[in-house]
Amino acid sequence: MNPKVLIGQMAKLHNISTQTLRYYDNIELFKPMYIDKENSYRFYGVEQFAHLDSILFLRALGLTLEEINTFLVKKDLDTLISILNNKEIDIENEIERLKTKLKIIKSKVELINQYKLKEVFHICRLKHISNRKIIKTYFHKSRDIVEFEFGIKHLSSTIGDDLCLFNGLIGIIIDEQMVKEEVFDYWKGVTLLFEEEFINSEGLEILPAGQYATIVFEGSYDKGKEDYLKLLQWIKDNDFEVTGDAYLVTITDVAFSKLEKEYITEIQIPIRKLFP
Protein backbone atom coordinates (compact mmCIF):
# COMPACT_ATOMS: atom_id res chain seq x y z
CA MET A 1 0.00 0.00 0.00
CA ASN A 2 1.18 3.54 -0.78
CA PRO A 3 2.54 5.10 2.46
CA LYS A 4 1.13 8.45 1.34
CA VAL A 5 -2.55 9.30 0.78
CA LEU A 6 -4.42 12.24 -0.71
CA ILE A 7 -6.93 14.28 1.26
CA GLY A 8 -9.97 12.44 -0.16
CA GLN A 9 -8.66 9.04 0.85
CA MET A 10 -7.56 10.35 4.25
CA ALA A 11 -11.06 11.72 4.87
CA LYS A 12 -12.72 8.49 3.77
CA LEU A 13 -10.45 6.32 5.93
CA HIS A 14 -11.33 8.39 9.03
CA ASN A 15 -15.00 8.96 8.20
CA ILE A 16 -14.73 12.75 8.11
CA SER A 17 -15.15 15.36 5.39
CA THR A 18 -12.40 16.86 3.27
CA GLN A 19 -13.65 20.26 4.48
CA THR A 20 -12.77 19.25 8.04
CA LEU A 21 -9.25 18.25 7.02
CA ARG A 22 -8.79 21.49 5.09
CA TYR A 23 -9.95 23.44 8.14
CA TYR A 24 -7.53 21.60 10.40
CA ASP A 25 -4.83 22.40 7.85
CA ASN A 26 -5.75 26.11 7.77
CA ILE A 27 -5.60 26.47 11.54
CA GLU A 28 -2.39 24.42 11.63
CA LEU A 29 -3.85 21.77 13.85
CA PHE A 30 -3.17 18.94 11.43
CA LYS A 31 -1.28 19.47 8.16
CA PRO A 32 -0.29 17.10 5.33
CA MET A 33 3.26 15.85 5.87
CA TYR A 34 4.33 15.64 2.21
CA ILE A 35 4.19 17.94 -0.83
CA ASP A 36 4.96 16.63 -4.30
CA LYS A 37 7.56 18.99 -5.81
CA GLU A 38 6.36 18.32 -9.35
CA ASN A 39 2.64 18.93 -9.03
CA SER A 40 2.35 20.46 -5.54
CA TYR A 41 -0.06 17.72 -4.47
CA ARG A 42 -0.21 17.43 -0.69
CA PHE A 43 -0.14 14.00 0.93
CA TYR A 44 -0.70 12.64 4.41
CA GLY A 45 1.60 9.92 5.64
CA VAL A 46 0.33 6.71 7.16
CA GLU A 47 2.36 7.62 10.24
CA GLN A 48 -0.09 10.53 10.69
CA PHE A 49 -3.09 8.19 11.10
CA ALA A 50 -2.62 7.84 14.88
CA HIS A 51 -2.18 11.62 15.18
CA LEU A 52 -5.51 12.25 13.48
CA ASP A 53 -7.13 9.48 15.52
CA SER A 54 -6.08 11.34 18.68
CA ILE A 55 -7.66 14.55 17.42
CA LEU A 56 -10.91 12.83 16.46
CA PHE A 57 -11.07 10.93 19.76
CA LEU A 58 -10.66 14.10 21.80
CA ARG A 59 -13.12 15.95 19.55
CA ALA A 60 -15.69 13.18 20.06
CA LEU A 61 -15.29 13.66 23.82
CA GLY A 62 -16.31 17.27 23.35
CA LEU A 63 -12.95 18.98 23.73
CA THR A 64 -12.49 22.27 21.91
CA LEU A 65 -9.91 22.57 19.16
CA GLU A 66 -7.96 24.90 21.43
CA GLU A 67 -7.86 22.24 24.16
CA ILE A 68 -6.82 19.63 21.64
CA ASN A 69 -4.03 21.84 20.36
CA THR A 70 -2.80 22.35 23.93
CA PHE A 71 -2.55 18.59 24.32
CA LEU A 72 -0.80 18.11 20.98
CA VAL A 73 1.86 20.70 21.84
CA LYS A 74 2.90 18.70 24.90
CA LYS A 75 1.42 15.30 24.07
CA ASP A 76 2.42 13.44 27.18
CA LEU A 77 0.49 11.22 29.58
CA ASP A 78 0.27 13.79 32.36
CA THR A 79 -1.33 16.33 30.01
CA LEU A 80 -3.70 13.68 28.66
CA ILE A 81 -4.78 12.61 32.16
CA SER A 82 -5.33 16.22 33.20
CA ILE A 83 -7.48 16.91 30.13
CA LEU A 84 -9.50 13.72 30.58
CA ASN A 85 -10.02 14.37 34.30
CA ASN A 86 -11.40 17.82 33.49
CA LYS A 87 -13.63 16.37 30.81
CA GLU A 88 -14.88 13.73 33.25
CA ILE A 89 -16.03 16.52 35.57
CA ASP A 90 -17.72 18.31 32.65
CA ILE A 91 -19.55 15.14 31.63
CA GLU A 92 -20.69 14.41 35.19
CA ASN A 93 -22.03 17.97 35.46
CA GLU A 94 -23.80 17.60 32.13
CA ILE A 95 -25.36 14.32 33.29
CA GLU A 96 -26.76 16.14 36.33
CA ARG A 97 -28.13 18.89 34.09
CA LEU A 98 -29.74 16.31 31.82
CA LYS A 99 -31.26 14.52 34.82
CA THR A 100 -32.77 17.83 35.91
CA LYS A 101 -34.13 18.45 32.41
CA LEU A 102 -35.65 14.96 32.34
CA LYS A 103 -37.29 15.57 35.71
CA ILE A 104 -38.66 18.89 34.44
CA ILE A 105 -40.07 17.27 31.30
CA LYS A 106 -41.75 14.48 33.27
CA SER A 107 -43.17 17.00 35.73
CA LYS A 108 -44.53 19.20 32.93
CA VAL A 109 -46.17 16.25 31.15
CA GLU A 110 -47.70 15.06 34.42
CA LEU A 111 -48.98 18.57 35.19
CA ILE A 112 -50.59 19.04 31.78
CA ASN A 113 -52.18 15.59 31.84
CA GLN A 114 -53.54 16.30 35.32
CA TYR A 115 -55.12 19.61 34.36
CA LYS A 116 -56.44 18.84 30.89
CA LEU A 117 -59.04 16.45 32.29
CA LYS A 118 -62.46 18.03 31.84
CA GLU A 119 -63.60 17.05 35.33
CA VAL A 120 -61.11 19.47 36.94
CA PHE A 121 -62.68 22.59 35.39
CA HIS A 122 -64.97 25.01 37.23
CA ILE A 123 -64.86 23.10 40.54
CA CYS A 124 -63.89 24.87 43.78
CA ARG A 125 -61.29 23.00 45.77
CA LEU A 126 -59.27 23.45 48.91
CA LYS A 127 -55.62 22.68 48.15
CA HIS A 128 -52.48 22.63 50.27
CA ILE A 129 -49.58 23.96 48.22
CA SER A 130 -46.00 23.39 49.37
CA ASN A 131 -43.27 26.01 49.53
CA ARG A 132 -42.55 27.60 46.18
CA LYS A 133 -39.89 29.97 44.95
CA ILE A 134 -41.20 33.17 43.45
CA ILE A 135 -39.94 36.21 41.57
CA LYS A 136 -42.28 39.04 40.61
CA THR A 137 -42.57 42.49 39.12
CA TYR A 138 -45.39 44.98 39.43
CA PHE A 139 -47.23 46.88 36.71
CA HIS A 140 -47.42 50.65 36.46
CA LYS A 141 -50.75 50.22 34.69
CA SER A 142 -53.14 47.35 35.27
CA ARG A 143 -53.58 44.76 32.51
CA ASP A 144 -51.07 46.40 30.19
CA ILE A 145 -50.11 43.66 27.71
CA VAL A 146 -46.80 45.39 26.98
CA GLU A 147 -45.88 45.47 30.66
CA PHE A 148 -47.02 41.86 30.98
CA GLU A 149 -44.82 40.58 28.15
CA PHE A 150 -41.81 42.72 29.06
CA GLY A 151 -42.32 41.78 32.70
CA ILE A 152 -41.99 38.09 31.89
CA LYS A 153 -38.82 38.75 29.89
CA HIS A 154 -37.41 40.84 32.71
CA LEU A 155 -38.04 38.08 35.24
CA SER A 156 -36.56 35.35 33.04
CA SER A 157 -33.44 37.39 32.28
CA THR A 158 -33.04 38.16 35.99
CA ILE A 159 -33.06 34.44 36.73
CA GLY A 160 -30.67 33.73 33.86
CA ASP A 161 -31.97 30.22 33.20
CA ASP A 162 -32.96 29.33 29.63
CA LEU A 163 -35.50 26.80 30.92
CA CYS A 164 -37.14 28.98 33.56
CA LEU A 165 -40.22 29.69 31.43
CA PHE A 166 -40.65 25.95 30.95
CA ASN A 167 -39.93 24.64 34.43
CA GLY A 168 -41.76 27.50 36.13
CA LEU A 169 -45.34 28.76 35.93
CA ILE A 170 -46.32 32.27 34.89
CA GLY A 171 -48.78 33.92 37.24
CA ILE A 172 -50.87 37.10 37.20
CA ILE A 173 -51.01 38.77 40.63
CA ILE A 174 -54.31 40.19 41.90
CA ASP A 175 -53.86 42.39 44.96
CA GLU A 176 -55.34 41.10 48.21
CA GLN A 177 -57.56 44.16 48.63
CA MET A 178 -58.88 43.77 45.08
CA VAL A 179 -59.70 40.15 45.87
CA LYS A 180 -61.63 41.18 48.97
CA GLU A 181 -63.52 43.72 46.86
CA GLU A 182 -64.22 40.99 44.26
CA VAL A 183 -62.37 42.91 41.54
CA PHE A 184 -61.02 40.62 38.82
CA ASP A 185 -59.85 43.07 36.16
CA TYR A 186 -57.20 44.92 38.17
CA TRP A 187 -53.90 43.05 37.89
CA LYS A 188 -51.08 44.05 40.19
CA GLY A 189 -48.18 42.37 38.38
CA VAL A 190 -46.70 39.21 36.95
CA THR A 191 -44.72 36.44 38.63
CA LEU A 192 -42.84 33.24 37.95
CA LEU A 193 -43.46 30.38 40.37
CA PHE A 194 -41.20 27.36 40.81
CA GLU A 195 -41.15 24.16 42.75
CA GLU A 196 -38.10 24.45 45.00
CA GLU A 197 -36.26 21.47 43.50
CA PHE A 198 -36.32 22.88 39.96
CA ILE A 199 -34.59 26.22 40.45
CA ASN A 200 -31.36 27.26 42.18
CA SER A 201 -31.19 30.87 41.11
CA GLU A 202 -30.41 33.48 43.74
CA GLY A 203 -32.70 36.43 44.32
CA LEU A 204 -35.91 34.43 44.52
CA GLU A 205 -38.24 34.69 47.50
CA ILE A 206 -39.94 31.80 49.23
CA LEU A 207 -43.71 31.71 48.94
CA PRO A 208 -44.58 29.77 52.09
CA ALA A 209 -46.71 26.65 51.99
CA GLY A 210 -50.35 27.19 52.79
CA GLN A 211 -54.02 26.53 52.13
CA TYR A 212 -55.45 27.83 48.86
CA ALA A 213 -58.92 28.00 47.44
CA THR A 214 -58.53 27.01 43.79
CA ILE A 215 -60.54 26.71 40.61
CA VAL A 216 -59.47 25.86 37.06
CA PHE A 217 -60.84 27.37 33.85
CA GLU A 218 -60.06 27.08 30.15
CA GLY A 219 -59.57 29.80 27.57
CA SER A 220 -58.06 33.27 27.83
CA TYR A 221 -57.64 35.10 31.14
CA ASP A 222 -60.83 37.08 30.42
CA LYS A 223 -62.83 33.86 30.60
CA GLY A 224 -61.95 33.45 34.27
CA LYS A 225 -64.12 36.14 35.86
CA GLU A 226 -67.14 33.92 36.42
CA ASP A 227 -65.01 31.22 38.04
CA TYR A 228 -63.23 33.87 40.11
CA LEU A 229 -66.51 35.14 41.56
CA LYS A 230 -67.71 31.57 42.07
CA LEU A 231 -64.54 30.81 44.06
CA LEU A 232 -64.93 33.92 46.20
CA GLN A 233 -68.50 32.90 47.05
CA TRP A 234 -67.26 29.41 47.92
CA ILE A 235 -64.71 30.95 50.29
CA LYS A 236 -67.47 32.87 52.08
CA ASP A 237 -69.85 29.93 52.18
CA ASN A 238 -67.21 27.74 53.80
CA ASP A 239 -66.18 30.28 56.46
CA PHE A 240 -62.74 31.09 55.04
CA GLU A 241 -61.06 34.47 54.72
CA VAL A 242 -58.57 35.72 52.13
CA THR A 243 -55.05 36.15 53.54
CA GLY A 244 -52.99 37.46 50.61
CA ASP A 245 -52.64 38.21 46.92
CA ALA A 246 -54.33 35.83 44.48
CA TYR A 247 -52.57 34.24 41.53
CA LEU A 248 -53.88 33.35 38.09
CA VAL A 249 -51.43 30.55 37.38
CA THR A 250 -50.90 29.59 33.75
CA ILE A 251 -50.81 25.85 33.19
CA THR A 252 -50.89 26.08 29.38
CA ASP A 253 -51.18 29.05 27.03
CA VAL A 254 -50.25 30.16 23.52
CA ALA A 255 -46.70 28.91 24.08
CA PHE A 256 -48.07 25.36 24.28
CA SER A 257 -51.06 25.38 21.95
CA LYS A 258 -52.53 27.54 19.20
CA LEU A 259 -56.03 26.52 20.33
CA GLU A 260 -57.47 28.96 22.87
CA LYS A 261 -59.75 26.25 24.22
CA GLU A 262 -56.60 24.43 25.37
CA TYR A 263 -55.35 27.36 27.46
CA ILE A 264 -55.62 26.32 31.12
CA THR A 265 -55.40 28.63 34.14
CA GLU A 266 -55.79 27.93 37.84
CA ILE A 267 -56.92 30.66 40.21
CA GLN A 268 -55.17 30.28 43.58
CA ILE A 269 -56.31 32.38 46.56
CA PRO A 270 -54.59 31.95 49.95
CA ILE A 271 -57.12 31.44 52.74
CA ARG A 272 -57.60 30.44 56.36
CA LYS A 273 -60.59 29.45 58.48
CA LEU A 274 -62.45 32.27 60.13
CA PHE A 275 -63.29 30.05 63.09
CA PRO A 276 -60.53 27.46 63.67
C-alpha positions in Angstrom: 0.0 0.0 0.0 1.2 3.5 -0.8 2.5 5.1 2.5 1.1 8.4 1.3 -2.6 9.3 0.8 -4.4 12.2 -0.7 -6.9 14.3 1.3 -10.0 12.4 -0.2 -8.7 9.0 0.8 -7.6 10.4 4.3 -11.1 11.7 4.9 -12.7 8.5 3.8 -10.4 6.3 5.9 -11.3 8.4 9.0 -15.0 9.0 8.2 -14.7 12.8 8.1 -15.1 15.4 5.4 -12.4 16.9 3.3 -13.7 20.3 4.5 -12.8 19.3 8.0 -9.2 18.3 7.0 -8.8 21.5 5.1 -10.0 23.4 8.1 -7.5 21.6 10.4 -4.8 22.4 7.9 -5.8 26.1 7.8 -5.6 26.5 11.5 -2.4 24.4 11.6 -3.9 21.8 13.8 -3.2 18.9 11.4 -1.3 19.5 8.2 -0.3 17.1 5.3 3.3 15.8 5.9 4.3 15.6 2.2 4.2 17.9 -0.8 5.0 16.6 -4.3 7.6 19.0 -5.8 6.4 18.3 -9.4 2.6 18.9 -9.0 2.3 20.5 -5.5 -0.1 17.7 -4.5 -0.2 17.4 -0.7 -0.1 14.0 0.9 -0.7 12.6 4.4 1.6 9.9 5.6 0.3 6.7 7.2 2.4 7.6 10.2 -0.1 10.5 10.7 -3.1 8.2 11.1 -2.6 7.8 14.9 -2.2 11.6 15.2 -5.5 12.2 13.5 -7.1 9.5 15.5 -6.1 11.3 18.7 -7.7 14.6 17.4 -10.9 12.8 16.5 -11.1 10.9 19.8 -10.7 14.1 21.8 -13.1 15.9 19.6 -15.7 13.2 20.1 -15.3 13.7 23.8 -16.3 17.3 23.4 -13.0 19.0 23.7 -12.5 22.3 21.9 -9.9 22.6 19.2 -8.0 24.9 21.4 -7.9 22.2 24.2 -6.8 19.6 21.6 -4.0 21.8 20.4 -2.8 22.3 23.9 -2.6 18.6 24.3 -0.8 18.1 21.0 1.9 20.7 21.8 2.9 18.7 24.9 1.4 15.3 24.1 2.4 13.4 27.2 0.5 11.2 29.6 0.3 13.8 32.4 -1.3 16.3 30.0 -3.7 13.7 28.7 -4.8 12.6 32.2 -5.3 16.2 33.2 -7.5 16.9 30.1 -9.5 13.7 30.6 -10.0 14.4 34.3 -11.4 17.8 33.5 -13.6 16.4 30.8 -14.9 13.7 33.2 -16.0 16.5 35.6 -17.7 18.3 32.6 -19.6 15.1 31.6 -20.7 14.4 35.2 -22.0 18.0 35.5 -23.8 17.6 32.1 -25.4 14.3 33.3 -26.8 16.1 36.3 -28.1 18.9 34.1 -29.7 16.3 31.8 -31.3 14.5 34.8 -32.8 17.8 35.9 -34.1 18.5 32.4 -35.6 15.0 32.3 -37.3 15.6 35.7 -38.7 18.9 34.4 -40.1 17.3 31.3 -41.7 14.5 33.3 -43.2 17.0 35.7 -44.5 19.2 32.9 -46.2 16.2 31.1 -47.7 15.1 34.4 -49.0 18.6 35.2 -50.6 19.0 31.8 -52.2 15.6 31.8 -53.5 16.3 35.3 -55.1 19.6 34.4 -56.4 18.8 30.9 -59.0 16.4 32.3 -62.5 18.0 31.8 -63.6 17.1 35.3 -61.1 19.5 36.9 -62.7 22.6 35.4 -65.0 25.0 37.2 -64.9 23.1 40.5 -63.9 24.9 43.8 -61.3 23.0 45.8 -59.3 23.4 48.9 -55.6 22.7 48.2 -52.5 22.6 50.3 -49.6 24.0 48.2 -46.0 23.4 49.4 -43.3 26.0 49.5 -42.5 27.6 46.2 -39.9 30.0 45.0 -41.2 33.2 43.5 -39.9 36.2 41.6 -42.3 39.0 40.6 -42.6 42.5 39.1 -45.4 45.0 39.4 -47.2 46.9 36.7 -47.4 50.6 36.5 -50.7 50.2 34.7 -53.1 47.3 35.3 -53.6 44.8 32.5 -51.1 46.4 30.2 -50.1 43.7 27.7 -46.8 45.4 27.0 -45.9 45.5 30.7 -47.0 41.9 31.0 -44.8 40.6 28.1 -41.8 42.7 29.1 -42.3 41.8 32.7 -42.0 38.1 31.9 -38.8 38.7 29.9 -37.4 40.8 32.7 -38.0 38.1 35.2 -36.6 35.3 33.0 -33.4 37.4 32.3 -33.0 38.2 36.0 -33.1 34.4 36.7 -30.7 33.7 33.9 -32.0 30.2 33.2 -33.0 29.3 29.6 -35.5 26.8 30.9 -37.1 29.0 33.6 -40.2 29.7 31.4 -40.6 26.0 30.9 -39.9 24.6 34.4 -41.8 27.5 36.1 -45.3 28.8 35.9 -46.3 32.3 34.9 -48.8 33.9 37.2 -50.9 37.1 37.2 -51.0 38.8 40.6 -54.3 40.2 41.9 -53.9 42.4 45.0 -55.3 41.1 48.2 -57.6 44.2 48.6 -58.9 43.8 45.1 -59.7 40.1 45.9 -61.6 41.2 49.0 -63.5 43.7 46.9 -64.2 41.0 44.3 -62.4 42.9 41.5 -61.0 40.6 38.8 -59.9 43.1 36.2 -57.2 44.9 38.2 -53.9 43.1 37.9 -51.1 44.0 40.2 -48.2 42.4 38.4 -46.7 39.2 37.0 -44.7 36.4 38.6 -42.8 33.2 38.0 -43.5 30.4 40.4 -41.2 27.4 40.8 -41.1 24.2 42.8 -38.1 24.4 45.0 -36.3 21.5 43.5 -36.3 22.9 40.0 -34.6 26.2 40.5 -31.4 27.3 42.2 -31.2 30.9 41.1 -30.4 33.5 43.7 -32.7 36.4 44.3 -35.9 34.4 44.5 -38.2 34.7 47.5 -39.9 31.8 49.2 -43.7 31.7 48.9 -44.6 29.8 52.1 -46.7 26.7 52.0 -50.4 27.2 52.8 -54.0 26.5 52.1 -55.5 27.8 48.9 -58.9 28.0 47.4 -58.5 27.0 43.8 -60.5 26.7 40.6 -59.5 25.9 37.1 -60.8 27.4 33.8 -60.1 27.1 30.1 -59.6 29.8 27.6 -58.1 33.3 27.8 -57.6 35.1 31.1 -60.8 37.1 30.4 -62.8 33.9 30.6 -62.0 33.5 34.3 -64.1 36.1 35.9 -67.1 33.9 36.4 -65.0 31.2 38.0 -63.2 33.9 40.1 -66.5 35.1 41.6 -67.7 31.6 42.1 -64.5 30.8 44.1 -64.9 33.9 46.2 -68.5 32.9 47.0 -67.3 29.4 47.9 -64.7 31.0 50.3 -67.5 32.9 52.1 -69.9 29.9 52.2 -67.2 27.7 53.8 -66.2 30.3 56.5 -62.7 31.1 55.0 -61.1 34.5 54.7 -58.6 35.7 52.1 -55.0 36.2 53.5 -53.0 37.5 50.6 -52.6 38.2 46.9 -54.3 35.8 44.5 -52.6 34.2 41.5 -53.9 33.4 38.1 -51.4 30.6 37.4 -50.9 29.6 33.7 -50.8 25.8 33.2 -50.9 26.1 29.4 -51.2 29.1 27.0 -50.3 30.2 23.5 -46.7 28.9 24.1 -48.1 25.4 24.3 -51.1 25.4 22.0 -52.5 27.5 19.2 -56.0 26.5 20.3 -57.5 29.0 22.9 -59.7 26.2 24.2 -56.6 24.4 25.4 -55.4 27.4 27.5 -55.6 26.3 31.1 -55.4 28.6 34.1 -55.8 27.9 37.8 -56.9 30.7 40.2 -55.2 30.3 43.6 -56.3 32.4 46.6 -54.6 31.9 50.0 -57.1 31.4 52.7 -57.6 30.4 56.4 -60.6 29.5 58.5 -62.4 32.3 60.1 -63.3 30.1 63.1 -60.5 27.5 63.7 
